Amino acid sequence: MINYPQSALLKSLPKQFFASLTAKVGNKLEQGHDVINLGQGNPDLPTPEHIVKRLQSAAENPQNHKYSPFQGYPYLKKAAADFYKREYDVDLDPDTEIAILFGGKAGLVEIPQCLLNPGDSVLVPDPGYPDYWSGVALAKAKMVTMPLREENNFLPVYTELSAEELNSAKLMFLNYPNNPTGAVANIDFFQKTVEISRSHAICIVHDFAYGGIGFDGKRPVSFLQAEGAKEVGIEIYTLSKTFNMAGWRVGFAVGNASVIAALNLMQDHLYVSLFGAVQEAAAAALSGSQDCVKELNSIYESRRNTFISGLREIGWDVQAPKGSFFAWLKVPESFTSEEFAEYLLEKAHIAVAPGNGFGQFGEGFVRAGLLTSEERLKEAVGRIQNLNFFKN
């Protein structure tokens, strides 16, 4: 067998963080250990029944067995536009301001390749979703990190960026509710972001993956609700979290028409559009009753309350997330993030994601997903208590 070498481009890509985490958990499971896996962001509950039934019936339609239109069916774009109008009072033109995506990740990785040339700079949150880095690397662009610190509510402080960094940046990634910190942003922050964009001609890409998950009676704010936001950037929405459709790989980008056109052009070269039955089911999710979304949000909030209160009761000083389904937890002072994650896996058979995997400013934290039952979350608290790190 000939062993063909990989391209320089492939070798330049960042290490796939979640793949290595999955392998470690898999090794423990193979050894027969009962691992409570809080390390990944894979929803544990099924897709709502009415969405599944729509897929089933649509799969029987011979029309859906053919190639779909390259840029998606108009009915799905209309459903996305109606969803944004109903949920956020944002007006969108389905023909020019919406692009159908193969999941949110696809759009996030594609967008730097659509807009950047080699050497262009991108403002990226730190800590942040590692696949932002993948898109930047594929575009041969340069990352400039924006620190997200606890004292700033995990929001970037634009005055910390130099004039040179702002003037040279072509693109900025944001993500609220935030992965990994669980922080949220308000409309004032997004309005400041629009002003920064206008002043420096930076295209804003807001990753709204957790837009359906907010706590304490507060709904997450869409970037496009800020005045002028649609003129300066886009928002990427996925059905993965809001509707428990992670494996379906369907999402959409909305906003600035020139960016949407670039995404559509890129995808014309990469794909023929999504299976028509998936598009019908996605439209049903967006257009139908949102009671399932409210129920799911309540489940995550109850899990959050159980987990965070349990950790506080055993003496771990942790903050409750305001959105998403992640908790961002400070590690004991004697450990690094990676050391503590390894220790929890080895000694308590609990998997969490080390914060440094999300960037330099993630050091000192671990990320725990609220993606298992309350009973298992209580068991995780009990296992941590038995380690005797914390005194209540």
C-alpha positions in Angstrom: 0.0 0.0 0.0 1.3 3.5 -0.9 1.3 5.8 2.1 0.3 9.2 0.6 1.4 12.2 2.6 -1.1 14.8 3.8 -1.1 18.3 2.3 0.5 21.2 4.0 -3.0 22.7 4.5 -4.2 19.6 6.5 -1.1 19.7 8.6 -1.7 23.3 9.4 -5.1 22.7 11.0 -5.5 22.9 14.7 -5.8 19.7 16.7 -9.4 18.5 16.9 -10.0 19.1 20.6 -13.2 17.2 21.0 -11.9 14.2 19.1 -9.1 13.6 21.7 -11.6 14.1 24.6 -13.9 11.6 23.1 -11.1 9.1 22.8 -10.1 9.4 26.5 -13.7 8.8 27.6 -14.0 5.9 25.2 -10.9 4.3 26.7 -12.4 4.5 30.2 -15.7 3.0 29.0 -13.8 0.1 27.3 -12.1 -0.6 30.7 -15.6 -1.1 32.2 -15.8 2.2 34.1 -19.1 4.0 34.6 -18.2 7.4 33.2 -20.5 10.4 33.8 -19.7 12.3 30.5 -20.1 16.0 31.0 -17.4 16.8 28.5 -19.3 17.2 25.2 -22.1 19.4 23.8 -24.2 16.6 22.4 -27.9 17.0 23.4 -29.1 13.9 25.2 -32.8 14.1 24.6 -34.6 13.1 21.4 -35.9 15.4 18.7 -39.5 16.3 19.3 -42.0 13.8 17.9 -43.8 16.1 15.5 -40.5 17.0 13.8 -39.5 13.3 13.5 -43.0 12.4 12.0 -42.6 15.2 9.4 -39.3 13.7 8.4 -40.8 10.3 8.1 -43.7 11.4 5.9 -41.4 13.7 3.8 -39.0 10.8 3.2 -41.7 8.9 1.4 -42.1 11.8 -1.2 -40.3 10.8 -4.4 -39.6 14.5 -5.0 -37.3 14.5 -2.0 -35.3 11.6 -3.5 -33.9 13.9 -6.2 -31.3 16.6 -5.8 -32.6 19.6 -3.9 -32.1 23.1 -5.2 -28.5 24.1 -4.6 -29.3 26.9 -2.2 -32.2 25.1 -0.4 -36.0 25.1 -0.9 -37.7 28.5 -0.7 -40.2 27.2 1.9 -37.4 26.6 4.4 -36.0 30.1 3.9 -39.4 31.5 4.4 -39.8 29.5 7.6 -36.5 30.9 8.9 -37.6 34.4 8.0 -41.0 34.0 9.8 -39.2 32.5 12.8 -36.9 35.5 13.1 -39.9 37.9 12.7 -42.0 36.0 15.3 -39.2 35.4 17.9 -37.0 38.6 17.5 -39.1 41.1 15.4 -36.3 41.0 12.8 -37.3 41.4 9.1 -35.4 39.3 6.6 -35.7 38.8 2.9 -35.8 35.0 2.3 -34.2 35.3 -1.1 -31.2 37.5 -0.3 -30.7 37.5 3.5 -30.9 33.8 4.4 -28.5 30.9 3.5 -29.3 27.3 4.4 -26.4 25.5 6.1 -25.3 22.0 6.8 -25.4 22.7 10.5 -24.0 25.8 12.1 -20.5 24.6 12.2 -20.3 24.4 8.4 -21.1 28.1 8.1 -18.7 29.1 10.9 -15.9 27.3 9.2 -16.8 28.5 5.7 -17.2 32.2 6.4 -13.5 33.0 6.7 -12.8 31.3 3.4 -15.6 33.4 1.9 -14.4 36.8 3.0 -10.6 36.6 3.8 -7.4 36.5 1.9 -4.2 34.9 3.3 -2.7 37.1 6.1 -6.0 38.9 6.9 -6.7 39.1 10.6 -9.8 37.8 12.5 -10.9 38.8 16.0 -11.7 35.6 17.9 -13.1 35.2 21.5 -10.7 33.5 24.0 -12.0 31.2 25.4 -14.2 30.3 22.4 -15.5 27.5 20.2 -12.4 25.8 18.7 -13.9 25.4 15.3 -13.5 29.1 14.7 -9.8 28.4 14.6 -10.4 25.8 11.9 -12.0 28.2 9.5 -9.3 30.8 10.1 -6.6 28.2 9.4 -8.3 27.0 6.2 -8.4 30.6 5.0 -4.7 31.0 5.9 -5.7 34.1 8.0 -4.4 35.3 11.3 -6.2 35.2 14.6 -6.2 38.1 17.1 -7.7 37.0 20.4 -10.2 38.9 22.5 -10.0 37.9 26.1 -13.2 37.0 27.9 -12.7 37.6 31.6 -15.0 36.8 34.5 -14.7 40.4 35.8 -16.1 41.6 32.4 -19.0 39.1 32.5 -17.1 37.2 29.8 -17.7 39.9 27.2 -14.8 41.3 25.1 -13.7 44.8 26.0 -13.1 46.6 22.7 -11.0 49.3 24.2 -8.4 46.6 25.0 -7.8 46.2 21.3 -5.2 48.4 19.7 -6.0 50.8 16.8 -3.9 48.6 14.6 -5.7 45.5 15.6 -9.1 47.0 14.9 -8.1 48.7 11.7 -6.6 45.5 10.2 -9.4 43.1 11.3 -11.7 42.0 8.6 -13.9 39.6 10.6 -15.1 39.2 14.2 -16.6 36.1 15.8 -19.0 36.4 18.8 -21.1 33.8 20.5 -23.8 34.5 23.1 -25.1 32.6 25.0 -21.5 31.7 25.1 -19.7 28.4 24.7 -17.9 27.6 27.0 -18.7 30.2 29.7 -22.5 30.2 29.7 -22.4 34.0 29.6 -25.0 36.2 27.8 -24.9 39.5 26.0 -27.5 42.3 26.1 -28.6 44.7 23.4 -26.3 47.5 24.6 -23.3 45.3 24.0 -24.5 44.4 20.5 -25.1 48.0 19.7 -21.5 48.8 20.7 -20.4 46.0 18.4 -22.3 47.5 15.5 -20.5 50.8 16.1 -17.1 49.1 16.2 -18.0 47.4 12.9 -19.0 50.6 11.2 -15.9 52.4 12.5 -13.5 49.8 11.3 -15.3 47.9 8.5 -15.3 44.6 10.4 -17.8 42.0 9.4 -19.5 40.6 12.5 -20.4 36.8 12.7 -22.6 36.1 15.7 -22.8 32.4 16.5 -26.3 32.0 18.0 -26.2 28.3 18.5 -27.7 28.5 22.0 -30.3 31.1 21.1 -33.1 29.0 22.4 -31.6 28.4 25.9 -31.8 31.2 28.5 -32.5 31.1 32.2 -34.1 33.1 35.0 -36.9 34.3 32.8 -34.6 36.1 30.3 -34.6 35.1 26.6 -31.3 35.4 24.8 -30.9 38.5 22.6 -30.3 38.2 18.8 -27.4 40.3 17.4 -29.8 41.3 14.6 -32.0 43.0 17.1 -29.4 45.8 17.4 -30.1 48.7 15.2 -28.0 48.4 12.0 -26.8 44.9 12.8 -28.0 43.5 9.5 -25.9 46.0 7.6 -22.6 45.0 9.2 -22.8 41.2 9.7 -24.6 38.0 10.0 -26.0 35.6 12.6 -25.7 31.8 12.4 -28.6 29.8 13.9 -28.6 26.0 14.2 -31.5 23.7 15.0 -29.1 21.4 16.8 -29.7 22.8 20.3 -33.1 24.5 20.2 -34.8 21.5 18.8 -32.4 18.6 19.8 -31.5 18.1 16.1 -27.7 17.9 16.4 -27.4 14.8 14.2 -29.7 16.3 11.5 -27.1 18.9 10.4 -29.3 21.8 9.5 -29.0 25.5 10.3 -29.0 28.8 8.5 -27.2 32.1 8.3 -29.1 35.4 8.3 -28.2 39.0 7.7 -26.0 41.1 5.4 -26.9 40.2 1.8 -23.3 40.3 0.5 -22.1 37.9 3.1 -25.1 35.6 2.4 -24.3 35.6 -1.3 -20.7 34.7 -0.5 -21.8 31.8 1.6 -24.2 30.6 -1.0 -21.5 30.7 -3.7 -19.1 28.8 -1.5 -21.7 26.1 -0.8 -22.6 25.9 -4.5 -19.0 24.6 -5.0 -19.1 22.2 -2.0 -22.5 20.7 -1.9 -25.9 20.0 -3.5 -28.3 21.1 -0.8 -29.7 19.2 2.1 -32.0 16.1 1.8 -35.4 17.6 1.1 -37.0 15.6 3.9 -34.7 17.2 6.4 -35.6 20.6 5.0 -39.3 19.9 5.4 -38.7 18.7 9.0 -36.6 21.8 9.8 -39.4 24.1 8.4 -41.9 22.2 10.6 -39.7 22.8 13.6 -39.4 26.5 12.9 -43.0 27.1 12.0 -44.8 24.8 14.5 -45.5 25.1 18.2 -42.6 26.2 20.3 -43.8 24.5 23.4 -41.1 21.9 22.9 -38.5 24.6 23.1 -39.9 26.0 26.3 -40.0 22.5 27.8 -36.4 21.8 26.9 -35.3 25.1 28.3 -37.1 24.3 31.6 -35.3 20.9 31.7 -31.9 22.6 31.3 -32.7 25.2 33.9 -33.7 22.6 36.4 -30.5 20.6 35.7 -28.5 23.8 36.1 -30.1 24.6 39.4 -29.6 21.0 40.7 -25.9 20.8 39.6 -24.8 24.3 40.7 -26.6 24.2 44.1 -25.1 20.8 44.7 -21.6 22.0 43.9 -22.1 25.0 46.2 -23.3 22.8 49.0 -20.1 20.8 49.0 -18.1 23.9 49.1 -17.2 24.6 45.4 -17.6 28.3 44.7 -19.1 28.2 41.2 -21.2 30.6 39.2 -24.5 29.6 37.5 -24.6 30.0 33.7 -27.1 32.5 32.4 -27.6 30.7 29.1 -26.5 27.6 27.0 -26.3 24.2 28.5 -22.7 24.5 29.9 -21.4 25.4 33.4 -18.0 27.1 33.5 -16.3 26.0 36.7 -13.1 27.3 38.4 -10.6 24.5 39.2 -8.9 24.2 42.6 -5.8 26.4 42.8 -3.4 23.4 43.0 -4.4 22.2 39.5 -4.2 23.4 35.9 -7.4 22.9 33.8 -6.0 19.9 32.1 -4.7 18.4 35.3 -8.0 18.7 37.0 -10.0 17.3 34.1 -7.6 14.3 34.0 -8.0 13.9 37.8 -11.8 13.9 37.7 -11.7 11.3 34.9 -9.2 9.1 36.6 -10.4 9.3 40.2 -14.2 10.0 39.9 -14.8 8.8 36.3 -16.4 12.2 35.4 -15.5 13.7 32.1 -15.3 17.5 31.7 -13.6 19.6 29.1 -10.4 21.4 30.2 -10.8 25.2 29.8 -7.4 25.6 28.1 -8.8 23.6 25.1 -10.9 26.7 24.4 -8.0 29.2 24.4 -5.4 30.7 26.7 -7.9 32.5 28.8 -9.8 29.3 29.5 -7.0 28.2 31.8 -8.2 27.8 35.4 -11.7 26.5 34.4 -13.3 23.3 33.2 -16.5 23.1 31.2 -19.3 20.8 32.3 -22.3 20.0 30.0 -25.8 19.7 31.6 -26.5 16.9 29.2 -27.5 14.1 31.4 -30.3 13.5 34.0 -30.6 15.3 37.3 -29.9 12.0 39.0 -26.6 11.6 37.2 -25.7 15.2 37.9 -26.4 14.6 41.6 -24.2 11.5 41.4 -21.4 13.6 39.8 -21.6 16.0 42.7 -21.4 13.1 45.2 -18.3 11.7 43.4 -16.7 15.1 43.5 -17.5 15.5 47.2 -15.7 12.2 47.9 -12.5 13.7 46.5 -12.5 16.0 49.6 -11.3 19.1 47.7 -13.9 21.4 49.0 -15.1 22.1 52.5 -18.7 23.3 53.1 
